[in-house]
Amino acid sequence: MATLCTSRTSARAVFNRVAIHEDGTPAGTVTTIAHTPGPPDEHDNFTIDCDGNAFLVTGGGNSIEMLSPTGRRQVIIAGNINSTAIAEPTSCAFGLGPLDKSVLYVVTAGGLAVPVDGDITIGGQLVAVKTNSRGSAC
């Protein structure tokens, strides 16, 4: 049995998980493990590490959140609402090699849809964020 996680981007963004059978059908009920405060801080995309932690990009929140498997721990590990360091992240994935498996690679929109501080755009980027994670190459 495996676990499927989903993220929905809307004014009431949530991050859910549900156990699934081998054929992809649900094996239990959907559980919401995190909510976002709402625009502009909304979960856009995510990846899961070997320990079951979810790393979520926050779009206009300009940050990366780490969410424990139970949802009890939700912390920002990089960026913040007023930062151009990770301006409008849209996707993320861990490196797969032995030297970069703990590096989270983040693609950004550079504030083009949601400018930082309302008027700052820097263009899209690929940002490497060092983490304490074992990555996703388990």
C-alpha positions in Angstrom: 0.0 0.0 0.0 1.2 3.5 -0.8 0.2 7.1 0.1 -1.0 9.7 -2.4 -0.7 13.3 -1.5 -2.5 16.1 -3.2 -2.2 19.9 -3.2 -5.0 22.2 -4.4 -4.4 25.8 -5.3 -7.3 28.0 -4.5 -8.4 30.5 -1.9 -8.9 27.5 0.5 -5.7 25.6 -0.4 -5.2 22.3 1.4 -2.6 19.5 1.4 -4.2 16.1 1.7 -3.1 12.5 1.9 -4.8 9.2 1.4 -3.6 5.6 1.4 -4.0 3.9 -1.9 -4.1 0.3 -3.2 -1.7 -1.0 -5.8 -4.3 -0.3 -8.5 -4.5 3.4 -7.4 -8.0 3.2 -5.7 -8.4 4.8 -2.3 -7.7 2.5 0.7 -9.0 4.9 3.3 -10.4 8.4 3.8 -8.7 11.6 2.6 -7.0 13.4 5.5 -6.2 17.1 5.3 -2.8 17.6 7.0 -2.2 21.3 6.2 -3.9 24.5 5.2 -2.4 27.6 3.7 -3.3 31.0 5.1 -4.6 31.9 1.6 -3.4 34.2 -1.2 -0.6 34.9 -1.9 0.8 32.0 0.3 -0.6 28.9 -1.5 0.9 25.5 -2.0 1.7 25.2 -5.7 3.8 22.0 -6.0 5.6 19.6 -3.7 8.0 16.7 -3.4 8.3 14.1 -0.6 11.6 13.0 0.9 12.6 9.5 2.1 11.3 10.3 5.6 7.8 11.2 4.4 8.3 15.0 4.8 6.7 17.1 2.2 8.5 20.1 0.8 6.0 22.6 -0.6 6.5 25.7 -2.8 4.2 28.6 -1.8 3.9 30.5 -5.1 3.3 34.2 -4.1 4.5 33.3 -0.5 8.0 33.3 -1.9 9.0 30.4 0.3 9.5 26.7 0.8 7.7 24.9 3.6 8.6 21.6 5.1 5.6 19.6 6.4 6.0 16.5 8.6 4.2 13.3 7.6 1.5 13.9 10.2 1.2 17.7 9.5 2.1 18.5 13.1 5.3 20.3 12.1 5.0 23.0 9.3 8.0 25.3 9.0 9.4 27.6 6.4 12.9 26.4 5.5 13.8 29.1 2.9 12.5 32.5 1.7 9.7 34.7 3.0 6.8 36.8 1.7 9.1 39.8 1.1 12.1 37.9 -0.3 13.3 37.8 -3.9 15.6 34.8 -3.1 12.8 32.4 -4.1 10.5 34.7 -5.9 7.2 32.9 -6.7 8.3 29.3 -6.6 6.3 27.0 -8.9 7.9 23.5 -8.6 10.6 21.6 -6.7 12.5 18.3 -6.8 15.5 16.8 -4.9 18.7 16.0 -6.7 19.3 12.4 -7.4 23.1 12.1 -7.3 25.3 11.3 -4.2 26.5 14.9 -4.0 23.1 16.7 -4.4 20.5 14.3 -2.9 19.8 16.8 -0.1 19.6 19.8 -2.4 16.1 20.9 -3.3 16.0 22.4 -6.8 13.3 25.0 -7.1 11.9 26.6 -10.2 10.5 30.1 -9.8 8.3 32.5 -11.9 10.4 35.4 -10.5 7.3 37.3 -9.3 5.9 37.7 -12.8 2.3 36.8 -11.7 2.6 37.9 -8.1 5.3 40.6 -7.8 7.4 40.6 -4.6 6.3 43.5 -2.4 3.7 44.3 -5.0 6.0 45.6 -7.7 9.3 43.6 -7.9 9.9 41.1 -10.6 13.2 39.4 -11.3 12.4 36.8 -13.9 12.3 33.0 -13.5 15.1 31.1 -11.9 16.4 27.7 -10.9 17.4 27.9 -7.2 19.3 25.3 -5.3 18.3 25.1 -1.6 20.4 23.0 0.7 18.4 21.0 3.2 19.0 18.6 6.1 16.8 16.0 4.3 18.1 12.7 2.9 16.3 13.6 -0.3 14.0 11.5 -2.3 16.4 8.9 -3.8 15.7 6.3 -1.2 
